[in-house]
């Protein structure tokens, strides 16, 4: 039985970046991680732009969980962890300072 990896991407006003992020994750699972199933979950932290709409409209296989208000980085991550269905969870951190 193939294991599933849940890839969590927290986002807040990331309309300029979400498509590239999805493409990069997809490339990993089409290439070196092709032996694993995956789900890509965008954790929208109450964005005021079209961050997740852009991804969902173009890539309907993406799951999106939305916070009703901005929960901060940790809160957004926790939202995604609770929604994850995979055997393993990988959290993408796009903070350049991290």
Biopython code that builds the backbone (N, CA, C, O; Angstrom):
import numpy as np
from Bio.PDB.StructureBuilder import StructureBuilder

atoms = [
    (1, "UNK", "N", (0.840, -1.181, 0.000)),
    (1, "UNK", "CA", (0.000, 0.000, 0.000)),
    (1, "UNK", "C", (0.883, 1.243, 0.000)),
    (1, "UNK", "O", (1.799, 1.362, 0.814)),
    (2, "UNK", "N", (0.607, 2.159, -0.909)),
    (2, "UNK", "CA", (1.388, 3.388, -1.006)),
    (2, "UNK", "C", (1.016, 4.339, 0.122)),
    (2, "UNK", "O", (-0.157, 4.488, 0.467)),
    (3, "UNK", "N", (2.017, 4.972, 0.684)),
    (3, "UNK", "CA", (1.800, 5.955, 1.735)),
    (3, "UNK", "C", (1.454, 7.295, 1.111)),
    (3, "UNK", "O", (1.921, 7.620, 0.020)),
    (4, "UNK", "N", (0.642, 8.064, 1.802)),
    (4, "UNK", "CA", (0.251, 9.394, 1.351)),
    (4, "UNK", "C", (0.956, 10.439, 2.204)),
    (4, "UNK", "O", (1.009, 10.326, 3.429)),
    (5, "UNK", "N", (1.491, 11.447, 1.549)),
    (5, "UNK", "CA", (2.119, 12.567, 2.238)),
    (5, "UNK", "C", (1.219, 13.780, 2.074)),
    (5, "UNK", "O", (0.848, 14.139, 0.957)),
    (6, "UNK", "N", (0.871, 14.405, 3.180)),
    (6, "UNK", "CA", (0.119, 15.657, 3.155)),
    (6, "UNK", "C", (1.110, 16.804, 3.150)),
    (6, "UNK", "O", (1.887, 16.969, 4.092)),
    (7, "UNK", "N", (1.083, 17.590, 2.099)),
    (7, "UNK", "CA", (1.945, 18.762, 1.994)),
    (7, "UNK", "C", (1.102, 19.972, 2.347)),
    (7, "UNK", "O", (0.123, 20.278, 1.665)),
    (8, "UNK", "N", (1.485, 20.658, 3.416)),
    (8, "UNK", "CA", (0.730, 21.809, 3.892)),
    (8, "UNK", "C", (1.449, 23.095, 3.517)),
    (8, "UNK", "O", (2.645, 23.251, 3.765)),
    (9, "UNK", "N", (0.712, 24.000, 2.925)),
    (9, "UNK", "CA", (1.263, 25.298, 2.564)),
    (9, "UNK", "C", (0.426, 26.385, 3.213)),
    (9, "UNK", "O", (-0.670, 26.685, 2.740)),
    (10, "UNK", "N", (0.929, 26.987, 4.301)),
    (10, "UNK", "CA", (0.209, 28.102, 4.883)),
    (10, "UNK", "C", (0.347, 29.311, 3.966)),
    (10, "UNK", "O", (1.411, 29.536, 3.390)),
    (11, "UNK", "N", (-0.716, 30.084, 3.827)),
    (11, "UNK", "CA", (-0.612, 31.263, 2.974)),
    (11, "UNK", "C", (-1.457, 32.402, 3.516)),
    (11, "UNK", "O", (-2.535, 32.202, 4.075)),
    (12, "UNK", "N", (-0.938, 33.582, 3.333)),
    (12, "UNK", "CA", (-1.644, 34.825, 3.649)),
    (12, "UNK", "C", (-1.245, 35.836, 2.588)),
    (12, "UNK", "O", (-0.106, 36.303, 2.557)),
    (13, "UNK", "N", (-2.179, 36.165, 1.731)),
    (13, "UNK", "CA", (-1.944, 37.115, 0.638)),
    (13, "UNK", "C", (-0.749, 36.706, -0.217)),
    (13, "UNK", "O", (0.189, 37.481, -0.403)),
    (14, "UNK", "N", (-0.793, 35.489, -0.729)),
    (14, "UNK", "CA", (0.301, 34.924, -1.528)),
    (14, "UNK", "C", (-0.097, 34.709, -2.989)),
    (14, "UNK", "O", (0.407, 33.789, -3.632)),
    (15, "UNK", "N", (-0.982, 35.533, -3.517)),
    (15, "UNK", "CA", (-1.456, 35.349, -4.891)),
    (15, "UNK", "C", (-0.308, 35.288, -5.896)),
    (15, "UNK", "O", (-0.406, 34.582, -6.900)),
    (16, "UNK", "N", (0.755, 36.004, -5.646)),
    (16, "UNK", "CA", (1.891, 36.023, -6.574)),
    (16, "UNK", "C", (2.708, 34.730, -6.525)),
    (16, "UNK", "O", (3.530, 34.491, -7.409)),
    (17, "UNK", "N", (2.495, 33.898, -5.512)),
    (17, "UNK", "CA", (3.365, 32.742, -5.304)),
    (17, "UNK", "C", (2.695, 31.379, -5.342)),
    (17, "UNK", "O", (3.381, 30.373, -5.524)),
    (18, "UNK", "N", (1.392, 31.311, -5.177)),
    (18, "UNK", "CA", (0.760, 30.004, -4.970)),
    (18, "UNK", "C", (0.855, 29.081, -6.182)),
    (18, "UNK", "O", (1.005, 27.871, -6.014)),
    (19, "UNK", "N", (0.774, 29.612, -7.376)),
    (19, "UNK", "CA", (0.869, 28.743, -8.561)),
    (19, "UNK", "C", (2.251, 28.098, -8.660)),
    (19, "UNK", "O", (2.366, 26.904, -8.935)),
    (20, "UNK", "N", (3.296, 28.892, -8.435)),
    (20, "UNK", "CA", (4.659, 28.347, -8.483)),
    (20, "UNK", "C", (4.878, 27.319, -7.383)),
    (20, "UNK", "O", (5.550, 26.309, -7.591)),
    (21, "UNK", "N", (4.310, 27.579, -6.218)),
    (21, "UNK", "CA", (4.434, 26.629, -5.113)),
    (21, "UNK", "C", (3.772, 25.306, -5.485)),
    (21, "UNK", "O", (4.360, 24.242, -5.294)),
    (22, "UNK", "N", (2.567, 25.368, -6.006)),
    (22, "UNK", "CA", (1.879, 24.149, -6.422)),
    (22, "UNK", "C", (2.698, 23.399, -7.465)),
    (22, "UNK", "O", (2.855, 22.182, -7.374)),
    (23, "UNK", "N", (3.219, 24.119, -8.452)),
    (23, "UNK", "CA", (3.993, 23.477, -9.517)),
    (23, "UNK", "C", (5.246, 22.797, -8.965)),
    (23, "UNK", "O", (5.615, 21.716, -9.423)),
    (24, "UNK", "N", (5.896, 23.415, -7.995)),
    (24, "UNK", "CA", (7.107, 22.828, -7.405)),
    (24, "UNK", "C", (6.782, 21.549, -6.642)),
    (24, "UNK", "O", (7.503, 20.558, -6.748)),
    (25, "UNK", "N", (5.706, 21.573, -5.881)),
    (25, "UNK", "CA", (5.302, 20.374, -5.133)),
    (25, "UNK", "C", (4.887, 19.276, -6.114)),
    (25, "UNK", "O", (5.269, 18.116, -5.956)),
    (26, "UNK", "N", (4.122, 19.644, -7.103)),
    (26, "UNK", "CA", (3.675, 18.663, -8.102)),
    (26, "UNK", "C", (4.869, 18.001, -8.791)),
    (26, "UNK", "O", (4.868, 16.791, -9.020)),
    (27, "UNK", "N", (5.885, 18.800, -9.118)),
    (27, "UNK", "CA", (7.078, 18.269, -9.779)),
    (27, "UNK", "C", (7.794, 17.238, -8.907)),
    (27, "UNK", "O", (8.323, 16.253, -9.422)),
    (28, "UNK", "N", (7.812, 17.456, -7.602)),
    (28, "UNK", "CA", (8.431, 16.475, -6.701)),
    (28, "UNK", "C", (7.710, 15.135, -6.756)),
    (28, "UNK", "O", (8.340, 14.077, -6.770)),
    (29, "UNK", "N", (6.389, 15.193, -6.786)),
    (29, "UNK", "CA", (5.616, 13.951, -6.765)),
    (29, "UNK", "C", (5.458, 13.334, -8.150)),
    (29, "UNK", "O", (5.055, 12.177, -8.269)),
    (30, "UNK", "N", (5.766, 14.079, -9.180)),
    (30, "UNK", "CA", (5.832, 13.516, -10.522)),
    (30, "UNK", "C", (7.223, 12.953, -10.802)),
    (30, "UNK", "O", (7.414, 12.192, -11.751)),
    (31, "UNK", "N", (8.199, 13.335, -9.962)),
    (31, "UNK", "CA", (9.588, 12.918, -10.155)),
    (31, "UNK", "C", (10.079, 12.051, -9.014)),
    (31, "UNK", "O", (9.663, 10.900, -8.883)),
    (32, "UNK", "N", (10.977, 12.604, -8.173)),
    (32, "UNK", "CA", (11.648, 11.777, -7.160)),
    (32, "UNK", "C", (10.719, 11.142, -6.118)),
    (32, "UNK", "O", (11.078, 10.125, -5.525)),
    (33, "UNK", "N", (9.559, 11.707, -5.889)),
    (33, "UNK", "CA", (8.634, 11.141, -4.892)),
    (33, "UNK", "C", (7.434, 10.450, -5.543)),
    (33, "UNK", "O", (6.371, 10.338, -4.932)),
    (34, "UNK", "N", (7.607, 9.989, -6.781)),
    (34, "UNK", "CA", (6.495, 9.406, -7.527)),
    (34, "UNK", "C", (5.958, 8.109, -6.910)),
    (34, "UNK", "O", (4.874, 7.655, -7.279)),
    (35, "UNK", "N", (6.694, 7.519, -5.989)),
    (35, "UNK", "CA", (6.216, 6.298, -5.340)),
    (35, "UNK", "C", (5.250, 6.583, -4.188)),
    (35, "UNK", "O", (4.763, 5.659, -3.538)),
    (36, "UNK", "N", (4.981, 7.849, -3.944)),
    (36, "UNK", "CA", (4.062, 8.252, -2.873)),
    (36, "UNK", "C", (2.849, 8.950, -3.462)),
    (36, "UNK", "O", (2.945, 9.661, -4.462)),
    (37, "UNK", "N", (1.713, 8.734, -2.826)),
    (37, "UNK", "CA", (0.547, 9.554, -3.108)),
    (37, "UNK", "C", (0.699, 10.829, -2.295)),
    (37, "UNK", "O", (1.445, 10.863, -1.317)),
    (38, "UNK", "N", (-0.007, 11.873, -2.701)),
    (38, "UNK", "CA", (0.076, 13.103, -1.921)),
    (38, "UNK", "C", (-1.218, 13.893, -2.014)),
    (38, "UNK", "O", (-2.024, 13.714, -2.926)),
    (39, "UNK", "N", (-1.381, 14.749, -1.060)),
    (39, "UNK", "CA", (-2.411, 15.772, -1.109)),
    (39, "UNK", "C", (-1.705, 17.085, -0.812)),
    (39, "UNK", "O", (-0.809, 17.139, 0.030)),
    (40, "UNK", "N", (-2.109, 18.140, -1.501)),
    (40, "UNK", "CA", (-1.535, 19.461, -1.251)),
    (40, "UNK", "C", (-2.645, 20.308, -0.648)),
    (40, "UNK", "O", (-3.661, 20.576, -1.288)),
    (41, "UNK", "N", (-2.434, 20.719, 0.582)),
    (41, "UNK", "CA", (-3.434, 21.481, 1.323)),
    (41, "UNK", "C", (-2.901, 22.899, 1.534)),
    (41, "UNK", "O", (-1.888, 23.102, 2.204)),
    (42, "UNK", "N", (-3.589, 23.859, 0.962)),
    (42, "UNK", "CA", (-3.263, 25.261, 1.214)),
    (42, "UNK", "C", (-4.088, 25.720, 2.409)),
    (42, "UNK", "O", (-5.310, 25.577, 2.431)),
    (43, "UNK", "N", (-3.401, 26.272, 3.398)),
    (43, "UNK", "CA", (-4.027, 26.731, 4.633)),
    (43, "UNK", "C", (-4.111, 28.250, 4.562)),
    (43, "UNK", "O", (-3.153, 28.951, 4.890)),
    (44, "UNK", "N", (-5.255, 28.749, 4.133)),
    (44, "UNK", "CA", (-5.434, 30.182, 3.918)),
    (44, "UNK", "C", (-5.777, 30.863, 5.233)),
    (44, "UNK", "O", (-6.795, 30.575, 5.863)),
    (45, "UNK", "N", (-4.914, 31.758, 5.619)),
    (45, "UNK", "CA", (-5.032, 32.455, 6.899)),
    (45, "UNK", "C", (-5.770, 33.771, 6.725)),
    (45, "UNK", "O", (-5.256, 34.834, 7.074)),
    (46, "UNK", "N", (-7.000, 33.692, 6.176)),
    (46, "UNK", "CA", (-7.875, 34.855, 5.966)),
    (46, "UNK", "C", (-7.256, 35.873, 5.010)),
    (46, "UNK", "O", (-7.260, 37.074, 5.282)),
    (47, "UNK", "N", (-6.727, 35.384, 3.893)),
    (47, "UNK", "CA", (-6.152, 36.274, 2.884)),
    (47, "UNK", "C", (-7.204, 37.265, 2.380)),
    (47, "UNK", "O", (-8.397, 36.963, 2.331)),
    (48, "UNK", "N", (-6.734, 38.437, 2.013)),
    (48, "UNK", "CA", (-7.628, 39.446, 1.439)),
    (48, "UNK", "C", (-7.418, 39.558, -0.070)),
    (48, "UNK", "O", (-8.051, 40.390, -0.721)),
    (49, "UNK", "N", (-6.544, 38.737, -0.628)),
    (49, "UNK", "CA", (-6.358, 38.696, -2.077)),
    (49, "UNK", "C", (-6.924, 37.377, -2.608)),
    (49, "UNK", "O", (-7.654, 36.688, -1.895)),
    (50, "UNK", "N", (-6.603, 37.029, -3.824)),
    (50, "UNK", "CA", (-7.135, 35.809, -4.441)),
    (50, "UNK", "C", (-6.204, 34.616, -4.295)),
    (50, "UNK", "O", (-6.183, 33.744, -5.164)),
    (51, "UNK", "N", (-5.437, 34.557, -3.218)),
    (51, "UNK", "CA", (-4.432, 33.502, -3.042)),
    (51, "UNK", "C", (-4.947, 32.114, -3.386)),
    (51, "UNK", "O", (-4.445, 31.490, -4.320)),
    (52, "UNK", "N", (-5.904, 31.634, -2.677)),
    (52, "UNK", "CA", (-6.337, 30.252, -2.870)),
    (52, "UNK", "C", (-7.299, 30.099, -4.037)),
    (52, "UNK", "O", (-7.379, 29.019, -4.622)),
    (53, "UNK", "N", (-8.019, 31.135, -4.386)),
    (53, "UNK", "CA", (-8.908, 31.052, -5.546)),
    (53, "UNK", "C", (-8.090, 30.778, -6.799)),
    (53, "UNK", "O", (-8.515, 29.994, -7.648)),
    (54, "UNK", "N", (-6.942, 31.399, -6.932)),
    (54, "UNK", "CA", (-6.094, 31.190, -8.101)),
    (54, "UNK", "C", (-5.654, 29.746, -8.224)),
    (54, "UNK", "O", (-5.615, 29.198, -9.325)),
    (55, "UNK", "N", (-5.323, 29.127, -7.107)),
    (55, "UNK", "CA", (-4.875, 27.736, -7.134)),
    (55, "UNK", "C", (-6.049, 26.810, -7.383)),
    (55, "UNK", "O", (-5.960, 25.913, -8.222)),
    (56, "UNK", "N", (-7.133, 27.009, -6.680)),
    (56, "UNK", "CA", (-8.277, 26.110, -6.793)),
    (56, "UNK", "C", (-8.883, 26.154, -8.186)),
    (56, "UNK", "O", (-9.283, 25.117, -8.715)),
    (57, "UNK", "N", (-8.960, 27.340, -8.792)),
    (57, "UNK", "CA", (-9.531, 27.451, -10.135)),
    (57, "UNK", "C", (-8.686, 26.723, -11.173)),
    (57, "UNK", "O", (-9.225, 26.139, -12.113)),
    (58, "UNK", "N", (-7.368, 26.753, -11.010)),
    (58, "UNK", "CA", (-6.482, 26.132, -11.991)),
    (58, "UNK", "C", (-6.186, 24.665, -11.657)),
    (58, "UNK", "O", (-5.996, 23.855, -12.564)),
    (59, "UNK", "N", (-6.145, 24.322, -10.382)),
    (59, "UNK", "CA", (-5.782, 22.972, -9.938)),
    (59, "UNK", "C", (-6.847, 22.449, -8.977)),
    (59, "UNK", "O", (-6.660, 22.518, -7.763)),
    (60, "UNK", "N", (-7.946, 21.934, -9.489)),
    (60, "UNK", "CA", (-9.046, 21.521, -8.614)),
    (60, "UNK", "C", (-8.714, 20.360, -7.682)),
    (60, "UNK", "O", (-9.498, 20.056, -6.783)),
    (61, "UNK", "N", (-7.558, 19.697, -7.879)),
    (61, "UNK", "CA", (-7.183, 18.602, -6.984)),
    (61, "UNK", "C", (-6.590, 19.098, -5.675)),
    (61, "UNK", "O", (-6.352, 18.306, -4.763)),
    (62, "UNK", "N", (-6.350, 20.394, -5.573)),
    (62, "UNK", "CA", (-5.812, 20.992, -4.347)),
    (62, "UNK", "C", (-6.925, 21.093, -3.315)),
    (62, "UNK", "O", (-8.072, 21.398, -3.643)),
    (63, "UNK", "N", (-6.569, 20.833, -2.071)),
    (63, "UNK", "CA", (-7.516, 21.067, -0.971)),
    (63, "UNK", "C", (-7.184, 22.407, -0.343)),
    (63, "UNK", "O", (-6.017, 22.785, -0.239)),
    (64, "UNK", "N", (-8.204, 23.112, 0.068)),
    (64, "UNK", "CA", (-8.012, 24.413, 0.705)),
    (64, "UNK", "C", (-8.797, 24.425, 2.006)),
    (64, "UNK", "O", (-9.978, 24.079, 2.042)),
    (65, "UNK", "N", (-8.120, 24.828, 3.072)),
    (65, "UNK", "CA", (-8.802, 25.079, 4.334)),
    (65, "UNK", "C", (-8.618, 26.562, 4.623)),
    (65, "UNK", "O", (-7.529, 27.109, 4.456)),
    (66, "UNK", "N", (-9.676, 27.193, 5.050)),
    (66, "UNK", "CA", (-9.645, 28.638, 5.271)),
    (66, "UNK", "C", (-9.969, 28.959, 6.719)),
    (66, "UNK", "O", (-10.910, 28.424, 7.305)),
    (67, "UNK", "N", (-9.172, 29.835, 7.267)),
    (67, "UNK", "CA", (-9.455, 30.355, 8.607)),
    (67, "UNK", "C", (-10.419, 31.525, 8.460)),
    (67, "UNK", "O", (-10.321, 32.296, 7.505)),
    (68, "UNK", "N", (-11.330, 31.657, 9.380)),
    (68, "UNK", "CA", (-12.277, 32.759, 9.354)),
    (68, "UNK", "C", (-11.637, 34.091, 9.696)),
    (68, "UNK", "O", (-12.157, 35.153, 9.354)),
    (69, "UNK", "N", (-10.510, 34.021, 10.370)),
    (69, "UNK", "CA", (-9.750, 35.225, 10.713)),
    (69, "UNK", "C", (-8.274, 34.846, 10.695)),
    (69, "UNK", "O", (-7.937, 33.663, 10.679)),
    (70, "UNK", "N", (-7.413, 35.821, 10.697)),
    (70, "UNK", "CA", (-5.976, 35.561, 10.668)),
    (70, "UNK", "C", (-5.558, 34.962, 12.006)),
    (70, "UNK", "O", (-5.656, 35.609, 13.049)),
    (71, "UNK", "N", (-5.095, 33.724, 11.961)),
    (71, "UNK", "CA", (-4.696, 33.006, 13.166)),
    (71, "UNK", "C", (-3.198, 33.087, 13.423)),
    (71, "UNK", "O", (-2.705, 32.535, 14.406)),
    (72, "UNK", "N", (-2.479, 33.766, 12.551)),
    (72, "UNK", "CA", (-1.029, 33.814, 12.676)),
    (72, "UNK", "C", (-0.418, 32.554, 12.094)),
    (72, "UNK", "O", (-1.128, 31.610, 11.747)),
    (73, "UNK", "N", (0.904, 32.545, 11.990)),
    (73, "UNK", "CA", (1.600, 31.431, 11.341)),
    (73, "UNK", "C", (1.297, 30.099, 12.025)),
    (73, "UNK", "O", (0.945, 29.129, 11.354)),
    (74, "UNK", "N", (1.427, 30.039, 13.336)),
    (74, "UNK", "CA", (1.201, 28.780, 14.055)),
    (74, "UNK", "C", (-0.250, 28.333, 13.949)),
    (74, "UNK", "O", (-0.519, 27.145, 13.773)),
    (75, "UNK", "N", (-1.171, 29.253, 14.051)),
    (75, "UNK", "CA", (-2.584, 28.908, 13.946)),
    (75, "UNK", "C", (-2.943, 28.370, 12.575)),
    (75, "UNK", "O", (-3.723, 27.424, 12.456)),
    (76, "UNK", "N", (-2.374, 28.972, 11.538)),
    (76, "UNK", "CA", (-2.605, 28.481, 10.184)),
    (76, "UNK", "C", (-2.043, 27.083, 9.991)),
    (76, "UNK", "O", (-2.665, 26.239, 9.346)),
    (77, "UNK", "N", (-0.863, 26.841, 10.554)),
    (77, "UNK", "CA", (-0.263, 25.507, 10.479)),
    (77, "UNK", "C", (-1.137, 24.484, 11.187)),
    (77, "UNK", "O", (-1.369, 23.397, 10.658)),
    (78, "UNK", "N", (-1.622, 24.817, 12.367)),
    (78, "UNK", "CA", (-2.474, 23.891, 13.125)),
    (78, "UNK", "C", (-3.753, 23.568, 12.367)),
    (78, "UNK", "O", (-4.230, 22.433, 12.402)),
    (79, "UNK", "N", (-4.306, 24.557, 11.687)),
    (79, "UNK", "CA", (-5.498, 24.340, 10.870)),
    (79, "UNK", "C", (-5.214, 23.273, 9.803)),
    (79, "UNK", "O", (-6.024, 22.372, 9.585)),
    (80, "UNK", "N", (-4.070, 23.386, 9.151)),
    (80, "UNK", "CA", (-3.692, 22.423, 8.129)),
    (80, "UNK", "C", (-3.410, 21.045, 8.686)),
    (80, "UNK", "O", (-3.791, 20.042, 8.084)),
    (81, "UNK", "N", (-2.748, 20.983, 9.827)),
    (81, "UNK", "CA", (-2.445, 19.689, 10.445)),
    (81, "UNK", "C", (-3.733, 18.948, 10.787)),
    (81, "UNK", "O", (-3.828, 17.737, 10.583)),
    (82, "UNK", "N", (-4.711, 19.660, 11.299)),
    (82, "UNK", "CA", (-5.995, 19.021, 11.625)),
    (82, "UNK", "C", (-6.716, 18.521, 10.367)),
    (82, "UNK", "O", (-7.459, 17.541, 10.422)),
    (83, "UNK", "N", (-6.493, 19.198, 9.238)),
    (83, "UNK", "CA", (-7.172, 18.823, 7.996)),
    (83, "UNK", "C", (-6.429, 17.732, 7.226)),
    (83, "UNK", "O", (-7.009, 17.103, 6.341)),
    (84, "UNK", "N", (-5.168, 17.502, 7.545)),
    (84, "UNK", "CA", (-4.339, 16.551, 6.791)),
    (84, "UNK", "C", (-4.880, 15.136, 6.914)),
    (84, "UNK", "O", (-5.330, 14.712, 7.978)),
    (85, "UNK", "N", (-4.825, 14.418, 5.799)),
    (85, "UNK", "CA", (-5.302, 13.033, 5.773)),
    (85, "UNK", "C", (-4.185, 12.034, 5.520)),
    (85, "UNK", "O", (-4.414, 10.827, 5.589)),
    (86, "UNK", "N", (-2.990, 12.508, 5.230)),
    (86, "UNK", "CA", (-1.891, 11.623, 4.885)),
    (86, "UNK", "C", (-1.282, 10.916, 6.079)),
    (86, "UNK", "O", (-1.538, 11.269, 7.230)),
    (87, "UNK", "N", (-0.470, 9.912, 5.783)),
    (87, "UNK", "CA", (0.273, 9.194, 6.812)),
    (87, "UNK", "C", (1.416, 10.033, 7.358)),
    (87, "UNK", "O", (1.841, 9.863, 8.500)),
    (88, "UNK", "N", (1.905, 10.939, 6.523)),
    (88, "UNK", "CA", (2.994, 11.851, 6.890)),
    (88, "UNK", "C", (2.563, 13.261, 6.542)),
    (88, "UNK", "O", (1.748, 13.469, 5.644)),
    (89, "UNK", "N", (3.117, 14.233, 7.263)),
    (89, "UNK", "CA", (2.803, 15.639, 7.016)),
    (89, "UNK", "C", (4.099, 16.395, 6.776)),
    (89, "UNK", "O", (5.049, 16.287, 7.551)),
    (90, "UNK", "N", (4.127, 17.169, 5.681)),
    (90, "UNK", "CA", (5.269, 18.024, 5.372)),
    (90, "UNK", "C", (4.765, 19.454, 5.314)),
    (90, "UNK", "O", (3.849, 19.772, 4.555)),
    (91, "UNK", "N", (5.359, 20.298, 6.108)),
    (91, "UNK", "CA", (4.956, 21.700, 6.178)),
    (91, "UNK", "C", (5.931, 22.554, 5.378)),
    (91, "UNK", "O", (7.137, 22.519, 5.622)),
    (92, "UNK", "N", (5.418, 23.308, 4.441)),
    (92, "UNK", "CA", (6.248, 24.223, 3.658)),
    (92, "UNK", "C", (6.307, 25.538, 4.409)),
    (92, "UNK", "O", (5.279, 26.119, 4.757)),
    (93, "UNK", "N", (7.519, 25.997, 4.654)),
    (93, "UNK", "CA", (7.722, 27.288, 5.295)),
    (93, "UNK", "C", (8.379, 28.190, 4.280)),
    (93, "UNK", "O", (9.531, 27.976, 3.902)),
    (94, "UNK", "N", (7.647, 29.204, 3.833)),
    (94, "UNK", "CA", (8.205, 30.094, 2.824)),
    (94, "UNK", "C", (8.735, 31.391, 3.407)),
    (94, "UNK", "O", (8.908, 32.376, 2.689)),
    (95, "UNK", "N", (8.990, 31.394, 4.698)),
    (95, "UNK", "CA", (9.544, 32.578, 5.344)),
    (95, "UNK", "C", (11.050, 32.606, 5.133)),
    (95, "UNK", "O", (11.768, 31.731, 5.617)),
    (96, "UNK", "N", (11.522, 33.608, 4.411)),
    (96, "UNK", "CA", (12.957, 33.690, 4.084)),
    (96, "UNK", "C", (13.822, 33.830, 5.324)),
    (96, "UNK", "O", (15.006, 33.496, 5.286)),
    (97, "UNK", "N", (13.256, 34.319, 6.423)),
    (97, "UNK", "CA", (14.027, 34.500, 7.659)),
    (97, "UNK", "C", (14.138, 33.222, 8.463)),
    (97, "UNK", "O", (14.947, 33.142, 9.388)),
    (98, "UNK", "N", (13.340, 32.222, 8.129)),
    (98, "UNK", "CA", (13.343, 30.978, 8.921)),
    (98, "UNK", "C", (14.549, 30.123, 8.627)),
    (98, "UNK", "O", (14.700, 29.048, 9.208)),
]
sb = StructureBuilder()
sb.init_structure("model")
sb.init_model(0)
sb.init_chain("A")
sb.init_seg("    ")
for serial, (resi, resn, name, xyz) in enumerate(atoms, 1):
    if name == "N":
        sb.init_residue(resn, " ", resi, " ")
    sb.init_atom(name, np.array(xyz, "f"), 0.0, 1.0, " ", f" {name:<3s}", serial, name[0])
structure = sb.get_structure()
